[in-house]
Amino acid sequence: MKSLLSRFVKDESGATAIEYGLIAALIAVGIIGAAKSLGNQVSGTFNNVATAMKNA
């Protein structure tokens, strides 16, 4: 039993998987934020073009 507990404490493969998961989640949040910001800018540009065409 002591040997099993010792191997469990020394095993770091689960921690590595969790770290990779957290990194992937942070990257995903960054991509979502950038896409939302870019989408708002593109929408504003299209609105400006549409307004200019209506007034032409």
C-alpha positions, 0 to 999 in steps of 0.5 A, spaced: 500 500 500 505 504 501 508 503 495 502 504 491 501 511 494 509 513 493 508 511 486 501 516 486 505 522 489 511 521 484 507 521 478 506 527 474 503 525 468 496 528 470 499 534 472 502 535 465 495 534 462 492 539 466 497 544 465 496 543 457 489 544 458 489 550 462 494 553 457 489 551 451 483 554 455 487 561 456 489 561 448 482 559 446 479 565 451 485 570 447 482 568 440 475 569 442 476 576 445 480 577 439 475 575 434 470 579 438 474 585 437 475 584 430 468 582 428 466 589 432 471 593 427 469 589 421 461 591 423 463 598 424 467 599 417 461 595 413 456 600 417 460 606 415 460 603 407 453 602 407 451 609 410 456 612 405 452 609 399 446 611 402 448 618 402 451 618 395 
